[in-house]
Amino acid sequence: MDSPAVAATPPAQVGKYGPLVHIARFDGAPEELSWQLPVNGELYRLLPGPDRPDYSLMLLRRPLHFYPTEGVDGFDMERVDPEQRIPDRKGRPMVRVHALVVCARFVGQQLQPGMADLPVHIAYVIDNSLARDERIDFAKVEFAGAGFLSEGHVERRPSASQRPGPEGSPETNGREVDAGPGADVAREASTILRRGIEERRGKPVDQLSATFSLGEGHRVTGLTGNADGEAPEPTAETFARLNEVFARFGDHKATADVRAVRIRVGQGLDEIELDRG
């Protein structure tokens, strides 16, 4: 992501992990992606590949959801982490992704500060361990299509609850998958908690309800609930990861006063409730 030393080039807008970027439109991508525009994220790191050195891992501000390709030569759902498999409102399988891999489409172009509508190839990351790899592993991604990448973040369109949505728009059990920055944090926290409980127990958790009490800096001060009939007790390391996620409440005025989070999780995220102080 190093840019040429040109005086007129503005400094990159940088987030927690790297330069802020967004995809405002797609070209030759599945229809369900257009329902989720714009796509905001951060460029996390470069991943060299066998054909080029400049694949970039883009961490998403909020997850994307796509329908796997059906058919004999279609998409193998076994490649996807079970936590990333969710149904839409009709029960059809979808895949939730938290990161993309992007690269410039044309020779001589590259991702750099100040870019606007740069044509890029886009792939879903279906195995999050890719973030720890030194090189790109194509078995951990799935080609999505093409789009146009720009620097910075942009506001989202009105949510599906504010406008009519397509018949197959990505919802879980009749509720929106995307419900704003607070729900995005709660989704990530629910995944972290669930995995922490599974790691401690050594077996999957099918049903989880939990209430997080939050103190100063949105750190977890209490946890109650039920995980398949037992107390939701994760590994000790889980709480450090939860504190990092909940700290994002402080980044938004609308969520800065959140003092408790209630979640209910089945195969996908079913319910979110935020209590404010």
C-alpha distance (Angstrom), angle and dihedral (degrees) to the residues before:
residue distance angle dihedral
M1 . . .
D2 3.83 . .
S3 3.80 108.8 .
P4 3.80 128.0 -149.9
A5 3.80 115.3 -88.8
V6 3.78 96.8 -106.3
A7 3.80 117.0 151.9
A8 3.81 93.6 -144.5
T9 3.84 92.9 55.1
P10 3.82 109.7 103.6
P11 3.81 119.4 -132.8
A12 3.78 115.0 -95.4
Q13 3.80 119.8 -100.1
V14 3.78 101.3 -114.5
G15 3.79 130.2 -158.6
K16 3.79 132.1 -175.5
Y17 3.80 94.9 -63.0
G18 3.80 106.6 20.5
P19 3.82 146.1 -49.8
L20 3.81 115.1 -11.3
V21 3.81 113.8 -121.3
H22 3.78 139.2 165.6
I23 3.79 141.2 -162.4
A24 3.80 110.2 -137.2
R25 3.80 97.9 176.9
F26 3.79 141.3 11.5
D27 3.78 131.7 -138.9
G28 3.78 118.5 -155.9
A29 3.81 94.7 -6.2
P30 3.83 130.7 131.3
E31 3.80 115.2 -75.9
E32 3.79 94.6 -119.3
L33 3.80 90.3 65.7
S34 3.80 91.5 63.4
W35 3.82 88.8 59.9
Q36 3.81 89.2 60.5
L37 3.80 100.3 50.1
P38 2.93 136.6 167.1
V39 3.80 100.3 47.2
N40 3.80 112.1 -157.6
G41 3.79 123.6 -166.9
E42 3.79 149.1 133.5
L43 3.79 129.9 -104.1
Y44 3.79 102.6 -118.8
R45 3.81 105.4 179.1
L46 3.79 146.4 -32.5
L47 3.79 120.1 -96.4
P48 3.80 115.0 -163.2
G49 3.79 116.1 -145.4
P50 3.80 137.8 -166.8
D51 3.81 92.1 -95.8
R52 3.82 103.2 35.2
P53 3.83 138.7 5.5
D54 3.79 100.5 -134.2
Y55 3.79 112.1 72.0
S56 3.82 107.3 139.6
L57 3.79 127.0 -150.9
M58 3.82 110.2 -137.0
L59 3.80 115.9 -162.0
L60 3.80 110.3 -150.8
R61 3.78 124.6 -127.5
R62 3.79 87.5 -142.0
P63 3.82 129.2 6.4
L64 3.79 125.2 -88.9
H65 3.80 123.1 -141.1
F66 3.79 127.5 -150.5
Y67 3.77 139.0 176.3
P68 3.82 113.2 -116.4
T69 3.80 115.9 -124.1
E70 3.79 113.0 -99.6
G71 3.79 129.1 -145.0
V72 3.79 140.4 69.0
D73 3.80 92.9 -57.9
G74 3.78 93.6 33.6
F75 3.75 133.9 121.4
D76 3.82 118.9 -50.5
M77 3.82 107.3 -134.5
E78 3.80 89.7 -163.2
R79 3.81 87.1 75.1
V80 3.81 89.1 66.0
D81 3.80 126.3 82.9
P82 3.84 108.2 -111.4
E83 3.83 89.5 -122.1
Q84 3.80 88.8 62.0
R85 3.81 94.8 54.8
I86 3.81 114.5 92.3
P87 3.81 136.1 157.9
D88 3.77 124.4 -121.8
R89 3.81 119.6 -130.6
K90 3.81 90.6 -79.0
G91 3.78 93.1 50.0
R92 3.79 95.2 -105.3
P93 3.82 115.3 145.6
M94 3.78 118.7 -100.9
V95 3.80 132.6 174.5
R96 3.81 122.6 -131.9
V97 3.81 115.9 -149.0
H98 3.78 129.3 -169.6
A99 3.79 98.2 -170.1
L100 3.80 142.6 31.5
V101 3.78 134.7 -156.0
V102 3.80 114.0 -134.2
C103 3.80 135.1 -179.5
A104 3.80 135.6 170.9
R105 3.81 112.4 -87.1
F106 3.80 98.3 -145.0
V107 3.81 133.2 56.1
G108 3.78 113.2 -104.0
Q109 3.81 95.0 27.8
Q110 3.78 126.5 102.9
L111 3.79 141.9 173.8
Q112 3.79 108.5 -91.8
P113 3.84 143.0 148.8
G114 3.77 114.1 -67.7
M115 3.81 95.2 22.2
A116 3.79 116.2 155.1
D117 3.83 124.9 -169.3
L118 3.80 92.4 -13.5
P119 3.84 107.4 179.4
V120 3.81 108.6 -118.5
H121 3.77 140.7 173.8
I122 3.80 112.5 -123.7
A123 3.82 132.1 -154.4
Y124 3.79 130.7 179.4
V125 3.82 117.8 -121.8
I126 3.81 103.7 -132.5
D127 3.82 95.3 172.0
N128 3.79 113.2 50.0
S129 3.82 92.3 -159.5
L130 3.80 85.0 81.9
A131 3.83 87.1 84.2
R132 3.82 88.4 69.8
D133 3.81 96.6 46.5
E134 3.79 122.7 103.5
R135 3.81 93.2 -143.3
I136 3.78 134.7 26.5
D137 3.80 115.3 -86.3
F138 3.80 108.7 -157.3
A139 3.82 90.2 -159.1
K140 3.82 87.3 68.9
V141 3.81 96.0 54.3
E142 3.79 136.9 57.6
F143 3.79 122.7 -152.5
A144 3.81 111.9 -110.8
G145 3.80 105.0 177.2
A146 3.78 136.0 -103.9
G147 3.77 134.9 -52.4
F148 3.78 146.1 154.0
L149 3.81 121.7 -87.6
S150 3.81 124.6 -156.2
E151 3.77 135.7 177.2
G152 3.81 119.6 -99.7
H153 3.79 134.4 19.9
V154 3.81 127.3 -76.0
E155 3.79 133.7 -160.8
R156 3.77 119.2 -90.9
R157 3.78 124.1 -116.0
P158 3.81 116.8 -105.7
S159 3.78 110.5 -68.8
A160 3.80 124.2 -104.7
S161 3.80 89.5 -98.4
Q162 3.81 88.9 62.1
R163 3.78 98.9 47.3
P164 3.83 137.7 27.8
G165 3.79 111.1 -84.6
P166 3.82 133.9 -153.5
E167 3.77 118.0 -88.7
G168 3.78 92.7 -105.0
S169 3.81 99.9 38.1
P170 3.81 111.1 151.6
E171 3.78 106.9 -92.5
T172 3.79 130.6 145.1
N173 3.80 118.9 -135.7
G174 3.81 91.1 -22.9
R175 3.82 95.2 -51.4
E176 3.78 128.3 105.6
V177 3.78 118.2 -92.0
D178 3.80 89.7 -154.6
A179 3.80 115.0 49.9
G180 3.79 105.3 153.9
P181 3.81 136.3 -81.2
G182 3.81 94.9 -51.1
A183 3.80 92.9 54.3
D184 3.79 90.1 45.5
V185 3.81 90.2 57.9
A186 3.81 91.3 45.6
R187 3.81 91.5 51.1
E188 3.78 91.9 53.0
A189 3.82 91.9 45.4
S190 3.81 91.1 51.1
T191 3.80 90.9 52.9
I192 3.81 92.2 48.3
L193 3.81 92.2 48.2
R194 3.78 93.4 46.8
R195 3.79 92.9 50.2
G196 3.81 91.1 46.1
I197 3.81 90.9 53.7
E198 3.81 91.5 46.5
E199 3.80 90.9 49.4
R200 3.79 91.5 52.4
R201 3.81 94.3 44.9
G202 3.77 97.3 37.9
K203 3.81 92.6 -133.8
P204 3.83 138.5 79.9
V205 3.81 123.8 -83.7
D206 3.81 113.5 -138.9
Q207 3.82 102.6 179.6
L208 3.79 125.7 29.1
S209 3.79 134.2 173.9
A210 3.76 120.6 173.8
T211 3.79 143.5 164.8
F212 3.80 119.6 -149.7
S213 3.80 118.1 -159.4
L214 3.80 111.4 -153.4
G215 3.79 128.9 -154.8
E216 3.79 135.1 178.2
G217 3.79 112.8 -15.2
H218 3.82 87.6 11.8
R219 3.80 90.5 -78.7
V220 3.81 117.3 160.5
T221 3.82 110.5 -99.6
G222 3.79 97.7 165.8
L223 3.82 141.1 16.4
T224 3.80 126.8 -168.6
G225 3.78 133.8 161.0
N226 3.78 145.4 85.8
A227 3.80 132.5 -71.0
D228 3.80 111.5 -172.8
G229 3.81 90.5 -33.7
E230 3.80 97.0 -44.2
A231 3.80 136.1 90.0
P232 3.85 112.3 -80.3
E233 3.81 97.0 -113.3
P234 3.84 113.2 164.4
T235 3.80 129.8 -178.9
A236 3.80 117.1 -73.6
E237 3.81 90.5 -111.3
T238 3.81 89.9 60.1
F239 3.79 92.7 73.4
A240 3.81 92.7 58.8
R241 3.80 89.8 54.7
L242 3.81 91.8 46.0
N243 3.80 90.9 51.9
E244 3.81 90.2 53.5
V245 3.80 91.3 52.2
F246 3.81 97.1 44.1
A247 3.81 89.7 49.3
R248 3.82 85.9 73.7
F249 3.80 88.7 72.7
G250 3.79 85.4 76.3
D251 3.81 90.8 60.0
H252 3.81 93.1 69.1
K253 3.78 127.8 56.5
A254 3.80 89.7 -145.3
T255 3.83 92.5 59.6
A256 3.82 102.9 29.3
D257 3.82 91.6 100.5
V258 3.83 96.8 50.0
R259 3.81 109.5 130.0
A260 3.80 101.9 168.8
V261 3.79 137.6 25.2
R262 3.80 126.2 -159.3
I263 3.78 121.0 -166.0
R264 3.78 136.0 178.0
V265 3.79 117.3 -166.0
G266 3.79 132.3 -172.7
Q267 3.78 123.2 151.3
G268 3.82 87.1 -32.6
L269 3.76 133.9 7.0
D270 3.82 107.8 -62.6
E271 3.79 107.5 173.4
I272 3.81 139.7 13.0
E273 3.80 127.1 -175.6
L274 3.80 125.4 176.5
D275 3.80 121.1 -161.7
R276 3.78 116.9 -157.0
G277 3.79 127.7 -153.2
